Amino acid sequence: MGAAIFPNRYEPIGLVSAIAFWDVPREVAPMNSDPLFDEMHYPDGTPRAAYAEFARWFDGEDPKRLRAKAREAEDAFRLTGITFNVYGDPDANERLIPFDIVPRIIAAREWAKLSKGIEQRVRALNAFLHDIYHRQEIVRAGVLPVEMIARNEAFLPQMIGVDPPGDIYTHIVGIDLVRTGPDQFYVLEDNARTPSGVSYMLENRETMLAVFPELFTSNRVQRVSTYPRNLHASLSACAPPACEGTPTVAVLTPGIHNSAYFEHSFLADQMGAELVEGHDLRVVDGRVAMRTTRGYKPIDVLYRRVDDDYLDPLTFNPDSMLGVPGIFDIFRAGGITIANAPGTGVSDDKAIYSYMPEIVRFYTGENAQLENVPTWRCSEKEALAYVLDNLEELVVKEVHGSGGYGMLIGPTASKKDIKAFRAKLEAKPGNYIAQPTLSLSTVPIFANKGLAPRHVDLRPFVLVSPNGIEITPGGLTRVALKKGSLVVNSSQGGGTKDTWVLEDE
């Protein structure tokens, strides 16, 4: 780890612990005394420029009307059927994600800077994936240790030498970000497999347009409604050599019991694409085809929301009932585009994440414009020693973990939990990384007594094709609804906000 990441190699200064998971509770008290960055207000309480027009509107509104409008927004979500399931919930009841009517507003200048950093990172991720499945120059150069690939569960040897259409591996990417200051954003996680949440971004905007249309007259907000059309165009641009004429696009879902099924069906409907399950598809004359009332029709691009292991029982998990037997051979022969490509998970592995500054520099020749959260790789002797000495202050995560399982949140853990985790670390240090906790910025929510600051994060969505990289102006903002909480994920009571990116003045 070089000086670009740590001023002092094993003692990052001025940061508090970062929990970088899409489905992880973030209930960690800041460990410094610096004031949290309020995105709406200056320290003296006056609104920042991006929020000035909204603040004037809000101050002139009757709180009773706003509460009625908040209920109207909730009813709209309920009517639309925007729900999610929580894995492990014995009742498995579908839930509404709470929606807050106060938007998160990002100035055009801030978004321009963010976009440059996101585009640079996505280019590097795609270049990295091509390299590790071909010549592995980054390993030959000594930048990335070979064991980071050889021992990586997400690395698919079957992808070695495979060239996906257009050399695009990551067609849809979600970059999780947090803000800690006026010009300070950190990347918490790269989502290069099957990033979710874009349907909530779109429905949040539709709801705000319906409930508060006047706000979009007085504020010049960039549109997000073109995302489904842009997604279809981007996927179509990645059609395989076997495609003849207009590409046929389909969305592969595990089925109605998947927690993100609403999003699968929503995106298929919005794109005008077919929503299919594994049993709807078969290999016919060297193509993957879907069942229709007129027989089987070849698919050119398959936007899959099924994990690698379940994609093809002939190549991966033989017990899978969710995938398509033989699809990987068709993909390898250029008969279908799979988005995202198999094997992309190696690029968002948590140990690989710690090398992202070096990865960006290796493939772009530039320093990373978006910073990583400082990360200790416990496979390194000195890093492990530091982590063991500071378990009470750090967040420790499994390299291949997800959903918040197998991790330690030091500041809130019991002595018993810390002792047990210490034994795990000492037994298999290579399975873990550690990070400090960031002081997440706040954006107000509409609470019972008016505006109240709450912590937020952001997931922008990126489309990649041979035609270029397109970043939707906004993304999904998640918000911790409880006072003092850093829990932003929906399964732990977090909510969402509409995310506005203002147009240039």
Secondary structure, 3 states (H helix, E strand, C coil): CCCCCCCCCCCCCCCCECCCCCCCCCCCCCCCCCCCCECCECCCCCECHHHHHHHHHHHCCCHHHHHHHHHHHHHHHHHHCCEECCCCCCCCCCEECCEEEEEEEECHHHHHHHHHHHHHHHHHHHHHHHHHCCCCHHHHCCCCCCHHHHCCCCCCHHHCCCCCHHHCCCCEEEEEEEEEECCEEEEEEEECCCCCCHHHHHHHHHHHHHHCCCHHHHCCECCCCCHHHHHHHHHHCCCCCCCCCCCCEEEECCCCCCCCHHHHHHHHHHHCCEEECHHHEEEECCEEEEEECCEEEECCEEEECCCHHHCCCCCCCCCCCCCCCCHHHHHHCCCCEEECCCCHHHHHCHHHHCCHHHHHHHHHCCCCCCEECCCEECCCHHHHHHHHHCHHHCEEEECCCCCCCCCEEHHHCCHHHHHHHHHHHHHCHHHEEEECECCCCEEEEEECCEEEEEEEEEECEEEEECCEEEECCCCEEEECCCCCCCCCCHHHCCEEEEEEEECCC
